[in-house]
Amino acid sequence: MPVRLLMLVSLAGAVLASTAARAQTEPPANLSVHALCDAHANALFAALDGSDYAAASADFDAALRTRYTPAKLKQDYEALPATYGKMLGRGRPHTGDMAGHTVVMAPLIFERGTVTAEVHCAGDGTVSDLRLSPTQVMSKP
């Protein structure tokens, strides 16, 4: 196979693989706002688990992206263990409506407490707010 053709085939394969990988992580456009918010929240939580703060903020709307940068998200998220101890896991997320927005709430369970992660979504499903709120704090040993 000529080198140029081999390069084109290789490039086409990379583009198709990239497109397929992206399609697996992007929710279908015809989902309800609740389903979109669930999908964005799950992607955000998975990215936080992997310490990928740019990916965690990928579904933020423009206003949230401006005020809550990946660097700020990293700072806030990585500060949690200093107060609450080692993260033990995440509880089951729950989706509901609050003040006209869809909200996905999931407990983040630490050795010395629980923090609720609230992912607020706008009508188009984009993440319009993220809150990390202590819900249970146990005294330090």
Buried (B, 14 or more C-beta within 10 A) or exposed (E): EEEEEEEEEEEEEEEEEEEEEEEEEEBEEEEEBBBBBBBBBBBBBEBBEEEBBEBBBBBBBEEBBEEBBBEEBBEEBEEBEEEBBEBEEBEEBEBEEEEEBBBBBBBBBBEBBBBBBBBBBBEEBBBBBBEBEBEEEEEEE
